[in-house]
Amino acid sequence: MRKHWIDNLRWVTVLLVLLYHVIYFYNNKGVFGGIGGFGDGPQYQDTLMYILYPWFMPLLFLLAGISARYSLEKQSAKEWFRSRTRKLLVPATIGLLVFHWMTGYFNTAVAARTGMFDGMPVVAKYLMMAVSGIGPLWFIQDLWFFSLILLLLRKINRKDRLYQWCGKLCDNKWDEAIGGNIWIELFFLLFLLGELTLIFNPRPESLDGLWNLYKPLFYIIPFLLGYYFFSHDKVQDWLSKYWIANMAAAVIFGVILIVTTFGQDNTTPYYLINPLNCIYGWLMCLAMMGWFKARFNRTGRFAGYMTRSSFGFYIVHYLVIASLGYMMKVYTQLPPVAMYLILTVAVFTLSPLLYEVLHRIPLLRWCIFGEKKR
């Protein structure tokens, strides 16, 4: 039977990503991809970034790993990787040249106003805008690369002994509360280990910043944990049974984290290696999976539509944010509250509309979303 809670948690998390990027775009820390905040004082709306950033992308990789396990039980490795390439690599490469260069136009607009691109050939400008338009597509680029690594690991571990061993970590020999806590809760140490692979003093003239954006050695950890460990039914049952305890613990650690660190740039390596950040992020991943397994393992017309379409929303949403957010900040005198409200409404209405239009055009549907002919 299809596990609807995974579908529901995935599209709900995608909607949280859209909301996060509204706040992120106007953050006042000078974080890459934003246009800047409103004044030098604290922006308390940025609290949402502190709440979401530690866990929502690791959670998406966890769910992707679990889904990969189920897909590879039904498809051959060759079929699965071919579909992953079409769904992930095509939008993240060809899609840049067809669609996301427009996002790159607004991402580079501030630099263009300084005259940085004066005298540059048109083709060079276009390619620069295409590369700058990657934006949130780093996620699917990472995911395609991890899919390739997973197939290599399957070749090495042909008898799937690692999966079997992971299934024994919470077997019936232990009291489930003790056994579950020993292994599942302590996996947060892998979060901390992954964060330590970041470059702590990135050089502006190098690719250090891209390494810290993609964080491949960090994000592959939840992806592989999802594939080998959290795809076991008994692990998911444990999460659903103790989701309230995990959520309560996550809230406590989250409050302490935000109170003690608010005002810091929450995307820097020095912030991310904070043990509080790692514990909070991991507990939230566990709590959200358990909550949705326990309460939202069902579907309906709206949930079914969101399951099919949320990937498309994710692909196109940043153009809405970058274009409208930039024009409001540069060309209007609207108060910040109005900008946030307008941008929030726009991203949740125009992104679905843009997706619905584009995915009905055969060539664009393939280039931008990696969808086959319907």
Long-range contacts (C-beta under 8 A, 24 or more apart in sequence): 3-70, 3-236, 3-297, 4-296, 4-297, 4-298, 4-299, 4-303, 5-289, 5-292, 5-293, 5-296, 5-297, 6-63, 6-66, 6-67, 6-292, 7-299, 7-303, 7-307, 8-292, 8-296, 8-297, 8-299, 8-303, 8-306, 8-307, 9-59, 9-63, 9-288, 9-289, 9-292, 9-296, 10-60, 10-63, 10-307, 10-310, 11-303, 11-306, 11-307, 11-310, 12-292, 13-56, 13-59, 13-60, 13-63, 13-288, 14-60, 14-310, 14-311, 14-313, 14-314, 15-310, 15-313, 15-348, 16-52, 16-56, 17-56, 17-57, 17-136, 17-314, 17-317, 18-313, 18-314, 18-317, 18-347, 18-348, 18-351, 19-48, 19-344, 19-347, 20-48, 20-49, 20-52, 20-53, 20-56, 21-136, 21-317, 21-318, 21-321, 21-347, 22-321, 22-325, 22-340, 22-343, 22-344, 22-347, 23-48, 23-49, 23-340, 24-49, 25-321, 25-322, 25-325, 25-343, 26-325, 26-329, 26-336, 26-339, 26-340, 29-265, 29-267, 30-265, 31-265, 31-267, 32-209, 32-213, 33-107, 33-135, 35-110, 35-325, 35-326, 35-329, 36-329, 38-336, 42-262, 42-263, 45-340, 47-258, 47-262, 49-266, 50-257, 50-258, 50-261, 50-262, 50-266, 51-254, 51-258, 53-266, 53-267, 54-257, 54-266, 54-272, 54-277, 54-278, 54-280, 54-281, 54-284, 55-280, 55-281, 55-282, 55-284, 55-285, 55-288, 57-139, 57-219, 58-191, 58-219, 58-222, 58-281, 58-282, 58-285, 59-222, 59-284, 59-285, 59-288, 59-289, 60-139, 61-142, 61-143, 61-146, 61-219, 61-220, 61-222, 61-223, 61-226, 62-222, 62-223, 62-225, 62-226, 62-230, 62-285, 62-289, 63-226, 63-289, 64-143, 64-146, 64-223, 64-226, 65-222, 65-223, 65-224, 65-225, 65-226, 65-227, 65-228, 65-230, 65-231, 66-226, 66-227, 66-230, 66-231, 67-226, 68-147, 68-150, 68-223, 68-226, 68-227, 69-163, 69-226, 69-227, 69-228, 69-231, 70-231, 72-154, 77-151, 77-154, 80-147, 81-147, 81-148, 81-151, 84-143, 84-144, 84-147, 85-144, 86-366, 86-370, 86-372, 87-140, 87-311, 87-370, 87-371, 88-140, 88-141, 88-143, 88-144, 88-147, 88-370, 89-140, 89-141, 89-144, 89-370, 90-366, 90-367, 90-370, 91-137, 91-140, 91-315, 91-367, 91-368, 91-369, 91-370, 92-134, 92-137, 92-140, 92-141, 92-144, 94-367, 95-137, 95-315, 95-367, 95-368, 95-369, 95-370, 96-130, 96-131, 96-133, 96-134, 96-137, 97-130, 98-364, 98-367, 98-368, 99-133, 99-316, 99-319, 99-358, 99-364, 99-367, 99-368, 100-130, 100-133, 100-134, 100-135, 100-137, 100-319, 101-126, 101-129, 101-130, 101-133, 102-129, 102-133, 102-319, 102-323, 103-132, 103-133, 103-135, 103-318, 103-319, 103-322, 103-323, 104-128, 104-129, 104-130, 104-131, 104-132, 104-133, 104-134, 105-129, 105-133, 106-319, 106-322, 106-323, 106-326, 107-132, 107-133, 107-135, 107-322, 108-132, 109-326, 109-330, 135-318, 135-322, 136-314, 136-317, 136-318, 137-315, 138-213, 138-214, 139-314, 141-214, 142-214, 142-215, 142-216, 142-219, 142-220, 143-223, 145-216, 146-216, 146-219, 146-220, 146-223, 146-224, 149-220, 150-223, 150-224, 150-227, 153-224, 162-228, 163-227, 163-228, 163-231, 166-228, 166-229, 166-232, 167-232, 167-234, 167-235, 169-229, 170-232, 170-234, 170-235, 170-238, 171-234, 176-238, 176-241, 177-242, 180-235, 180-238, 180-242, 184-235, 184-238, 184-239, 184-286, 185-282, 185-283, 185-286, 187-225, 187-229, 187-282, 188-278, 188-279, 188-281, 188-282, 188-283, 189-278, 190-221, 190-225, 191-218, 191-221, 191-278, 191-281, 191-282, 192-273, 192-275, 192-278, 193-221, 194-218, 194-219, 194-220, 194-221, 195-269, 195-272, 195-273, 195-277, 195-278, 196-273, 198-269, 198-272, 198-273, 199-269, 200-269, 200-270, 212-269, 222-285, 230-289, 236-289, 236-293, 237-293, 238-290, 239-286, 239-289, 239-290, 239-293, 240-290, 240-291, 240-293, 240-294, 241-290, 241-294, 242-290, 243-286, 243-287, 243-289, 243-290, 243-291, 243-293, 243-294, 246-283, 246-286, 246-287, 246-290, 247-283, 247-284, 247-287, 247-290, 247-291, 249-283, 249-287, 250-280, 250-283, 250-284, 250-286, 250-287, 253-279, 253-280, 253-283, 254-280, 254-284, 309-352, 309-355, 311-369, 312-355, 312-358, 312-359, 312-369, 313-351, 313-352, 313-355, 315-355, 315-368, 315-369, 316-351, 316-354, 316-355, 316-358, 316-368, 317-347, 317-351, 319-354, 320-346, 320-347, 320-350, 320-351, 320-354, 321-346, 321-347, 324-350
